[in-house]
Amino acid sequence: MPEAMSQTTGTQPGTGQLAGIVGYHAYLPAYRLNRADIAAALGASAHGTRCVAGYDEDSTTLGVAAALPVVAGREATVGSVWLATTDPVYADKTNATAVHAALDLPAGIVAADLGSAVRSGIVALLQAARDGGLAVLADRRGGPVGGADEREGGDAAAAFLFGEQAPLAVIAGTASVTAEFIDRWRAPGAPDGAVWEERFGEQRYAELAGQLLAALGEGGVDLAAVSRYAVAGLNARAVRSVAGTVGKATGATLEGGDLAGVIGNAGAAQAGLALADLLDAAQPGETLLLISLADGADALVLRATGALAAGRGEPLRAQVDGGVSIGYPQYLLWRERIAGERPRRPDPDRPSAPFAWRNRHYKLSMAGGRCRKCGALQFPLPRVCYQCHSADEFDPVSASQQSARIVTFTVDRLAFSPSPPLISAIIAFEQGGRLQCELTDVRQPLHVGDEVVPTFRRGATVGGIHNYLWKARPVHQAPPNRVTGPAAELAGTE
């Protein structure tokens, strides 16, 4: 019989107690795929849509997109970085270090991956709460072509920063129960996983949920005081069953019950999306309960504070209807399930490790400099100011949180791109300085003067090395359910 463990906590990190949530953000990528298009590949039918990461997005870039608004201006307070995903882009090499670099966090903290299991999502939250760290939950979910995992999966990320100062929600208790049974599995390196018959997993998770609720009660958590709750997990039957059980035990309101239906199930990130949805809906003083079902069951109990209303960012639900539709063939190309036409120019060279190291502050953190003598802002950071010609007289400035305007752009239909054509632009930042970069997520015709914002993306992958760099994406709201064509049709003329 699995043993449940519970703990009632305060808000002081480093003393055996848990910190509170001081910032959070959920990120949904721009694209949506109709499940009916996926099911049609097997002659089946399905309803709804799922979130799809762009061709240059992966679990690392999704995590950066979620975390960037959370840590902005608070980089020095981050005590650690914990990355949870079932789709890491590297083995042997730590993926969280790229997240750490893109966020320009202090060097003296640990940044680590938490394996490739679904349970790593809730574990990242618990670990970050213990040391005042940053939990980054990011995933891309797929499966066999046309199958249930591909239809019901989703791509998304959520990030949570824990600390002592003005928490939006404090942790009132936690509980965990672990059991080994075959529910779903995937061989290391295999693109697709397998699932046991869902009823078996439903029965096991129902048993574990009963033990989890008992452990919470024994730990001093008043279940009757819970106002809102959410349940996350990949076994849809188990999630529904446990949600019903928790509802009867608490009398609380279920939040996020439709998340998997409207955006897909994001695996290790799903618990983070459910928690973000809970916090978006919560009122100060309410008690919230998050339950995650994966190789056991884990619970996180929080109490919303008066700082929550003012501390919220962009709500998760505001992003649900903001995506644009893509066709199933385009999705398969982006996931490299089918091969597209090769470019008419040579493939890019493998990224150079020494070059990337020498230019890491600009390449990964988008750092430039402002001349101390004349005030000119320049990207990347030069040795000599182009305006007053003074040498090594710069104060570091990051462009990752700035907006910019397009000065000029070009559409290249011959250059290498996994989603051609490649659109390159010169952009001028609001605080000064210009930069040539690639544009991504282009959904509407472009014009000189359009607003863009920097976004951390993946360039070409050669020799197994992913070339991470900063691009820019236009700031616009595409009409819901608009079907996008090639970028060549979206880019206007100057």
VORODREN-934516 format. One record per residue (C-alpha): x, z, y. Coordinates in Angstrom, 2 decimals, always signed. Layout:
BEGIN
[[X, Z, Y]]
...
This chain:
BEGIN
[[+0.00, +0.00, +0.00]]
[[+1.49, -0.97, +3.37]]
[[+2.19, +1.89, +5.70]]
[[+0.84, +1.75, +9.24]]
[[+2.91, +3.08, +12.10]]
[[+1.58, +4.01, +15.53]]
[[+3.00, +5.31, +18.75]]
[[+1.52, +6.54, +22.01]]
[[+3.72, +5.68, +24.94]]
[[+4.37, +6.20, +28.62]]
[[+6.13, +3.94, +31.12]]
[[+9.80, +4.92, +31.11]]
[[+12.19, +2.45, +29.45]]
[[+15.33, +3.72, +27.82]]
[[+13.80, +7.07, +26.81]]
[[+11.98, +6.04, +23.65]]
[[+8.92, +5.13, +25.70]]
[[+7.71, +1.72, +26.78]]
[[+7.76, +0.03, +30.16]]
[[+4.71, -1.57, +31.73]]
[[+4.04, -5.23, +32.47]]
[[+5.19, -6.01, +36.01]]
[[+4.67, -9.77, +35.87]]
[[+3.27, -12.43, +33.56]]
[[+2.50, -16.14, +33.46]]
[[+1.10, -18.58, +30.90]]
[[+2.07, -22.24, +30.95]]
[[+0.11, -25.13, +29.50]]
[[+1.81, -28.55, +29.47]]
[[+0.16, -31.43, +31.28]]
[[-1.11, -33.47, +28.36]]
[[-4.18, -33.26, +26.09]]
[[-4.85, -35.02, +22.79]]
[[-8.33, -35.58, +21.43]]
[[-8.61, -34.03, +17.97]]
[[-10.96, -36.81, +16.91]]
[[-8.11, -39.32, +17.36]]
[[-5.93, -37.26, +15.01]]
[[-8.63, -36.82, +12.40]]
[[-9.43, -40.54, +12.45]]
[[-6.04, -41.20, +10.86]]
[[-7.46, -39.74, +7.65]]
[[-11.01, -40.96, +8.11]]
[[-12.19, -37.50, +9.14]]
[[-13.83, -36.13, +12.27]]
[[-12.98, -33.28, +14.64]]
[[-13.99, -31.93, +18.03]]
[[-12.17, -30.75, +21.12]]
[[-8.64, -31.28, +22.41]]
[[-5.22, -29.70, +21.98]]
[[-2.36, -29.17, +24.43]]
[[+0.62, -31.46, +23.96]]
[[+4.11, -30.97, +25.37]]
[[+5.63, -33.94, +27.17]]
[[+8.32, -36.10, +25.59]]
[[+10.99, -34.08, +27.40]]
[[+9.53, -30.64, +26.68]]
[[+10.41, -28.36, +23.78]]
[[+10.15, -24.64, +23.06]]
[[+13.07, -23.90, +25.39]]
[[+11.74, -25.82, +28.40]]
[[+8.21, -24.50, +27.82]]
[[+9.62, -20.99, +27.90]]
[[+11.45, -21.64, +31.17]]
[[+8.27, -23.04, +32.75]]
[[+6.38, -19.89, +31.80]]
[[+9.10, -17.47, +32.87]]
[[+10.19, -19.02, +36.16]]
[[+7.25, -17.71, +38.26]]
[[+7.59, -14.29, +36.62]]
[[+11.24, -13.62, +37.42]]
[[+11.38, -15.35, +40.83]]
[[+12.91, -12.83, +43.21]]
[[+13.29, -10.24, +40.45]]
[[+16.22, -11.68, +38.50]]
[[+18.30, -8.52, +38.96]]
[[+15.61, -6.36, +37.33]]
[[+15.51, -8.25, +34.02]]
[[+17.07, -6.06, +31.33]]
[[+17.07, -8.56, +28.46]]
[[+15.57, -11.85, +27.27]]
[[+13.74, -12.19, +23.94]]
[[+12.67, -15.70, +22.91]]
[[+10.00, -16.10, +20.22]]
[[+9.22, -19.50, +18.71]]
[[+8.60, -21.13, +15.35]]
[[+10.13, -24.36, +16.65]]
[[+13.68, -23.56, +17.84]]
[[+15.68, -26.58, +18.90]]
[[+18.94, -25.16, +17.55]]
[[+19.99, -23.30, +14.42]]
[[+23.22, -21.25, +14.49]]
[[+23.19, -21.49, +18.29]]
[[+21.08, -19.07, +20.35]]
[[+18.24, -20.83, +22.16]]
[[+17.51, -17.95, +24.55]]
[[+20.83, -18.54, +26.33]]
[[+19.48, -21.77, +27.85]]
[[+16.44, -19.86, +29.10]]
[[+18.75, -17.21, +30.52]]
[[+20.86, -19.87, +32.30]]
[[+17.88, -21.80, +33.71]]
[[+16.46, -18.59, +35.18]]
[[+19.89, -17.71, +36.65]]
[[+19.78, -14.20, +35.19]]
[[+22.66, -11.69, +35.27]]
[[+25.41, -12.25, +32.72]]
[[+25.48, -8.61, +31.65]]
[[+22.25, -8.65, +29.62]]
[[+21.43, -9.70, +26.08]]
[[+19.50, -12.93, +25.47]]
[[+18.45, -13.42, +21.86]]
[[+16.12, -15.35, +19.59]]
[[+13.66, -13.54, +17.34]]
[[+13.69, -15.87, +14.35]]
[[+11.25, -18.65, +13.59]]
[[+8.24, -16.68, +12.36]]
[[+4.82, -16.42, +14.00]]
[[+5.16, -12.63, +14.12]]
[[+8.13, -12.96, +16.46]]
[[+5.69, -13.37, +19.37]]
[[+4.28, -9.85, +19.27]]
[[+7.74, -8.49, +18.35]]
[[+9.18, -10.03, +21.54]]
[[+6.57, -8.16, +23.58]]
[[+7.32, -4.86, +21.86]]
[[+11.08, -5.29, +22.17]]
[[+10.98, -6.27, +25.85]]
[[+8.77, -3.25, +26.55]]
[[+11.42, -0.98, +25.05]]
[[+14.23, -2.09, +27.35]]
[[+12.51, -3.42, +30.46]]
[[+13.14, -6.97, +29.36]]
[[+11.59, -10.41, +29.53]]
[[+9.52, -11.62, +26.58]]
[[+9.29, -15.42, +26.37]]
[[+6.83, -16.75, +23.80]]
[[+6.93, -20.54, +23.47]]
[[+5.93, -22.92, +20.71]]
[[+5.21, -26.51, +19.75]]
[[+2.94, -26.75, +16.73]]
[[+2.40, -29.80, +14.55]]
[[+1.94, -30.71, +10.92]]
[[+1.39, -33.60, +8.53]]
[[+0.04, -36.69, +10.29]]
[[-3.73, -36.42, +10.70]]
[[-3.82, -33.00, +9.01]]
[[-5.38, -29.70, +10.01]]
[[-2.16, -28.17, +11.37]]
[[-1.61, -31.14, +13.65]]
[[-5.23, -31.11, +14.82]]
[[-5.54, -27.38, +15.36]]
[[-2.05, -26.73, +16.70]]
[[-1.10, -26.51, +20.34]]
[[+1.93, -26.45, +22.62]]
[[+2.19, -23.67, +25.21]]
[[+4.19, -20.69, +26.43]]
[[+3.75, -17.29, +28.04]]
[[+6.23, -14.87, +29.60]]
[[+5.97, -11.16, +30.37]]
[[+8.38, -9.05, +32.39]]
[[+8.42, -5.31, +31.70]]
[[+9.60, -2.62, +34.10]]
[[+8.82, +0.59, +35.94]]
[[+8.03, -0.55, +39.47]]
[[+4.33, -1.13, +40.24]]
[[+3.24, -2.18, +36.72]]
[[+0.15, -4.36, +36.42]]
[[-0.66, -2.72, +33.09]]
[[+0.89, +0.26, +31.30]]
[[+1.17, +0.53, +27.54]]
[[-1.06, +3.26, +26.13]]
[[-0.12, +2.79, +22.49]]
[[+1.11, +0.52, +19.75]]
[[+0.61, +0.29, +16.00]]
[[+1.97, -1.90, +13.23]]
[[+1.37, -2.44, +9.54]]
[[+3.46, -4.75, +7.35]]
[[+2.65, -6.41, +4.03]]
[[+4.29, -9.20, +2.04]]
[[+1.90, -11.87, +0.81]]
[[+1.80, -15.67, +0.79]]
[[-0.33, -16.92, +3.64]]
[[+1.69, -19.78, +5.14]]
[[+5.29, -20.86, +4.81]]
[[+7.78, -23.58, +5.71]]
[[+11.18, -24.35, +4.25]]
[[+14.09, -24.10, +6.74]]
[[+14.53, -27.46, +8.45]]
[[+11.26, -28.89, +7.13]]
[[+9.02, -30.45, +9.80]]
[[+5.77, -29.37, +8.16]]
[[+4.59, -26.13, +6.60]]
[[+2.07, -25.25, +3.93]]
[[-0.92, -22.91, +3.81]]
[[-2.48, -20.95, +0.97]]
[[-6.26, -20.98, +0.61]]
[[-7.57, -19.31, +3.77]]
[[-9.95, -16.89, +2.08]]
[[-7.05, -15.08, +0.43]]
[[-5.32, -14.52, +3.77]]
[[-8.61, -13.49, +5.36]]
[[-9.06, -10.73, +2.79]]
[[-5.53, -9.43, +3.26]]
[[-5.72, -9.41, +7.05]]
[[-9.10, -7.70, +6.98]]
[[-7.56, -4.88, +4.94]]
[[-4.59, -4.63, +7.30]]
[[-6.83, -4.56, +10.36]]
[[-8.69, -1.56, +8.97]]
[[-5.39, +0.28, +8.51]]
[[-4.27, -0.77, +11.98]]
[[-7.38, +0.62, +13.67]]
[[-7.01, +3.86, +11.72]]
[[-3.38, +4.14, +12.81]]
[[-4.36, +3.67, +16.45]]
[[-6.90, +6.46, +16.17]]
[[-4.37, +8.76, +14.53]]
[[-1.93, +7.95, +17.33]]
[[-4.36, +9.21, +19.95]]
[[-5.89, +5.93, +21.10]]
[[-9.59, +6.25, +21.88]]
[[-11.03, +3.01, +20.49]]
[[-14.34, +3.67, +22.23]]
[[-12.51, +3.43, +25.56]]
[[-11.39, -0.16, +24.93]]
[[-13.14, -2.52, +27.35]]
[[-11.73, -5.89, +26.28]]
[[-9.83, -7.11, +23.26]]
[[-8.29, -10.25, +21.79]]
[[-7.14, -11.24, +18.30]]
[[-4.42, -13.84, +17.67]]
[[-3.21, -15.45, +14.45]]
[[-2.89, -18.78, +12.65]]
[[-5.49, -17.98, +9.97]]
[[-8.69, -18.89, +11.81]]
[[-10.97, -17.24, +9.26]]
[[-8.99, -14.02, +9.45]]
[[-9.05, -14.05, +13.26]]
[[-12.84, -14.40, +13.30]]
[[-13.31, -11.72, +10.65]]
[[-11.00, -9.20, +12.32]]
[[-12.51, -9.93, +15.74]]
[[-15.90, -8.97, +14.36]]
[[-14.53, -5.78, +12.86]]
[[-12.80, -4.76, +16.08]]
[[-15.92, -5.52, +18.08]]
[[-17.99, -3.19, +15.94]]
[[-15.34, -0.44, +16.07]]
[[-14.89, -0.57, +19.84]]
[[-18.05, -2.09, +21.31]]
[[-15.70, -3.99, +23.63]]
[[-15.87, -7.55, +24.95]]
[[-13.96, -10.23, +23.05]]
[[-11.71, -12.33, +25.31]]
[[-10.01, -15.58, +24.38]]
[[-12.14, -16.24, +21.33]]
[[-12.27, -19.90, +22.33]]
[[-8.60, -20.34, +23.19]]
[[-7.65, -21.98, +19.91]]
[[-10.58, -24.33, +20.30]]
[[-9.82, -25.49, +23.84]]
[[-6.00, -25.65, +23.80]]
[[-5.02, -25.29, +20.14]]
[[-3.20, -22.51, +18.31]]
[[+0.30, -22.12, +19.73]]
[[+1.78, -20.13, +16.85]]
[[+4.27, -17.55, +18.09]]
[[+2.99, -18.05, +21.66]]
[[-0.66, -17.45, +20.79]]
[[-0.44, -13.67, +21.15]]
[[+1.06, -14.19, +24.61]]
[[-1.70, -16.59, +25.64]]
[[-4.31, -14.11, +24.41]]
[[-2.64, -11.29, +26.36]]
[[-2.45, -13.38, +29.52]]
[[-6.13, -14.21, +29.14]]
[[-6.91, -10.51, +28.73]]
[[-5.00, -9.60, +31.87]]
[[-6.63, -12.44, +33.83]]
[[-10.08, -11.03, +33.01]]
[[-9.30, -7.31, +33.26]]
[[-10.38, -4.96, +36.00]]
[[-8.25, -2.01, +37.19]]
[[-8.66, +0.99, +34.94]]
[[-9.84, -0.97, +31.90]]
[[-8.25, -0.42, +28.49]]
[[-7.18, -3.61, +26.71]]
[[-6.41, -4.18, +23.05]]
[[-4.34, -7.06, +21.66]]
[[-4.12, -7.56, +17.88]]
[[-1.78, -10.08, +16.26]]
[[-2.14, -11.13, +12.62]]
[[+1.05, -12.47, +11.05]]
[[+2.76, -11.11, +7.93]]
[[+1.01, -7.86, +8.73]]
[[-0.87, -6.72, +11.80]]
[[+0.29, -5.39, +15.15]]
[[-1.63, -3.85, +18.02]]
[[-0.77, -3.37, +21.67]]
[[-3.00, -1.15, +23.81]]
[[-2.72, -1.43, +27.60]]
[[-4.41, +0.12, +30.61]]
[[-4.80, -2.07, +33.67]]
[[-3.66, -0.58, +36.96]]
[[-4.75, -1.08, +40.54]]
[[-1.83, -3.47, +41.07]]
[[-3.24, -6.03, +38.63]]
[[-5.57, -7.86, +41.00]]
[[-2.84, -8.51, +43.57]]
[[-0.15, -9.20, +40.96]]
[[-1.85, -12.02, +39.10]]
[[-0.52, -15.53, +39.36]]
[[-2.18, -18.78, +38.35]]
[[-4.84, -17.94, +35.73]]
[[-4.52, -19.44, +32.28]]
[[-8.04, -20.86, +32.45]]
[[-7.23, -22.75, +35.65]]
[[-4.79, -24.89, +33.65]]
[[-7.13, -25.70, +30.77]]
[[-9.03, -28.48, +32.52]]
[[-6.09, -29.80, +34.51]]
[[-4.52, -31.95, +31.81]]
[[-4.58, -35.68, +31.23]]
[[-5.38, -37.34, +27.93]]
[[-2.86, -39.29, +25.89]]
[[-3.43, -41.49, +22.85]]
[[-2.45, -40.53, +19.33]]
[[+0.24, -43.25, +19.04]]
[[+1.93, -41.90, +22.17]]
[[+1.90, -38.40, +20.69]]
[[+3.49, -39.70, +17.47]]
[[+6.20, -41.47, +19.48]]
[[+6.97, -38.33, +21.46]]
[[+7.22, -36.28, +18.26]]
[[+9.41, -38.97, +16.67]]
[[+6.92, -39.44, +13.83]]
[[+7.09, -43.17, +14.44]]
[[+9.93, -45.21, +15.93]]
[[+9.55, -47.05, +19.21]]
[[+11.36, -50.11, +20.51]]
[[+15.02, -49.48, +21.26]]
[[+16.17, -49.78, +24.89]]
[[+17.96, -52.93, +26.01]]
[[+20.96, -50.99, +27.21]]
[[+23.49, -48.92, +25.24]]
[[+22.39, -45.50, +24.05]]
[[+23.62, -42.57, +26.15]]
[[+26.85, -40.81, +25.21]]
[[+26.88, -37.39, +23.61]]
[[+26.83, -34.63, +26.26]]
[[+30.27, -33.18, +26.95]]
[[+30.63, -29.44, +26.39]]
[[+33.50, -29.02, +28.94]]
[[+31.64, -31.03, +31.60]]
[[+28.44, -29.03, +31.02]]
[[+30.40, -25.77, +31.32]]
[[+32.12, -26.76, +34.55]]
[[+28.81, -27.80, +36.10]]
[[+26.62, -25.14, +34.47]]
[[+25.42, -23.53, +37.71]]
[[+24.08, -26.80, +39.05]]
[[+23.07, -28.38, +35.75]]
[[+21.23, -25.38, +34.30]]
[[+20.39, -23.20, +37.32]]
[[+20.01, -25.98, +39.92]]
[[+22.40, -24.17, +42.25]]
[[+23.73, -25.74, +45.42]]
[[+25.23, -24.29, +48.56]]
[[+24.64, -23.83, +52.29]]
[[+27.67, -24.35, +54.52]]
[[+28.55, -21.15, +56.38]]
[[+29.82, -23.10, +59.39]]
[[+27.24, -25.80, +60.02]]
[[+24.31, -24.71, +57.83]]
[[+24.06, -27.95, +55.86]]
[[+22.48, -27.51, +52.44]]
[[+23.93, -29.62, +49.62]]
[[+23.21, -30.25, +45.94]]
[[+25.26, -30.03, +43.82]]
[[+27.71, -27.59, +45.37]]
[[+30.71, -29.58, +46.73]]
[[+34.18, -28.40, +47.62]]
[[+33.99, -30.01, +51.06]]
[[+30.96, -30.05, +53.37]]
[[+29.81, -33.62, +54.01]]
[[+28.77, -32.74, +57.56]]
[[+31.52, -30.55, +59.06]]
[[+34.19, -31.12, +56.38]]
[[+34.98, -27.43, +55.93]]
[[+36.26, -26.55, +52.45]]
[[+34.94, -23.85, +50.10]]
[[+32.69, -22.30, +52.76]]
[[+29.34, -22.15, +50.99]]
[[+26.71, -19.56, +50.17]]
[[+24.91, -20.23, +46.86]]
[[+21.32, -21.48, +47.07]]
[[+18.98, -22.31, +44.20]]
[[+16.49, -25.16, +44.43]]
[[+14.51, -24.19, +41.32]]
[[+11.76, -22.51, +43.35]]
[[+11.65, -24.99, +46.23]]
[[+9.32, -27.90, +46.79]]
[[+10.56, -31.30, +47.91]]
[[+9.37, -34.71, +49.12]]
[[+10.16, -38.15, +47.73]]
[[+12.48, -40.09, +50.02]]
[[+12.70, -43.18, +47.83]]
[[+12.27, -44.04, +44.14]]
[[+12.78, -46.80, +41.64]]
[[+11.26, -47.74, +38.28]]
[[+13.82, -48.77, +35.65]]
[[+12.34, -50.55, +32.64]]
[[+15.69, -51.09, +30.90]]
[[+17.31, -47.65, +31.04]]
[[+17.14, -45.37, +28.03]]
[[+14.08, -43.11, +27.95]]
[[+11.98, -41.74, +25.07]]
[[+8.96, -42.57, +27.22]]
[[+9.91, -45.65, +29.28]]
[[+10.18, -46.66, +32.00]]
[[+12.57, -44.21, +33.63]]
[[+11.61, -43.28, +37.19]]
[[+14.46, -42.09, +39.42]]
[[+14.03, -40.72, +42.91]]
[[+15.89, -39.22, +45.84]]
[[+14.10, -36.08, +46.95]]
[[+14.53, -33.94, +50.07]]
[[+14.04, -30.18, +49.69]]
[[+11.94, -28.16, +52.09]]
[[+14.93, -25.96, +53.06]]
[[+17.29, -28.91, +53.38]]
[[+19.48, -30.96, +51.11]]
[[+18.80, -34.05, +49.03]]
[[+19.14, -34.78, +45.35]]
[[+18.83, -37.79, +43.07]]
[[+16.96, -36.94, +39.89]]
[[+14.57, -38.26, +37.28]]
[[+10.81, -37.84, +37.74]]
[[+8.62, -36.69, +34.88]]
[[+4.89, -36.08, +34.29]]
[[+4.05, -39.02, +36.55]]
[[+0.28, -39.40, +36.23]]
[[-0.72, -41.24, +39.40]]
[[+0.79, -43.94, +41.64]]
[[+3.81, -42.65, +43.53]]
[[+4.42, -42.92, +47.26]]
[[+7.25, -42.02, +49.58]]
[[+6.50, -38.56, +50.96]]
[[+4.74, -37.27, +47.85]]
[[+5.44, -33.61, +47.09]]
[[+7.44, -32.78, +43.96]]
[[+8.77, -29.58, +42.41]]
[[+11.82, -29.07, +40.17]]
[[+11.15, -28.61, +36.47]]
[[+13.56, -27.75, +33.65]]
[[+13.43, -30.46, +31.00]]
[[+15.40, -32.04, +28.19]]
[[+17.34, -35.24, +28.67]]
[[+18.68, -37.40, +25.87]]
[[+19.60, -35.76, +22.57]]
[[+22.73, -37.29, +21.07]]
[[+24.67, -35.96, +18.10]]
[[+22.28, -33.02, +17.83]]
[[+23.16, -31.81, +21.35]]
[[+20.23, -31.42, +23.73]]
[[+21.09, -32.32, +27.30]]
[[+19.09, -29.85, +29.40]]
[[+18.83, -30.54, +33.11]]
[[+16.45, -30.32, +36.05]]
[[+14.01, -33.10, +36.85]]
[[+11.14, -33.18, +39.33]]
[[+7.43, -33.60, +38.75]]
[[+4.82, -34.72, +41.28]]
[[+2.39, -32.13, +42.58]]
[[-1.03, -33.55, +41.98]]
[[-4.19, -32.86, +40.03]]
[[-5.11, -35.63, +37.63]]
[[-8.80, -36.20, +36.92]]
[[-9.85, -34.46, +33.67]]
[[-9.88, -36.64, +30.55]]
[[-8.13, -39.49, +32.28]]
[[-6.32, -41.68, +29.74]]
[[-2.78, -42.36, +30.88]]
[[-0.95, -45.61, +30.33]]
[[+2.76, -46.33, +30.51]]
[[+4.55, -44.88, +33.48]]
[[+5.08, -48.44, +34.72]]
[[+1.36, -48.62, +35.40]]
[[+1.37, -45.24, +37.14]]
[[+4.25, -45.84, +39.53]]
[[+3.33, -47.58, +42.75]]
[[+5.64, -49.53, +45.01]]
[[+7.43, -48.15, +48.01]]
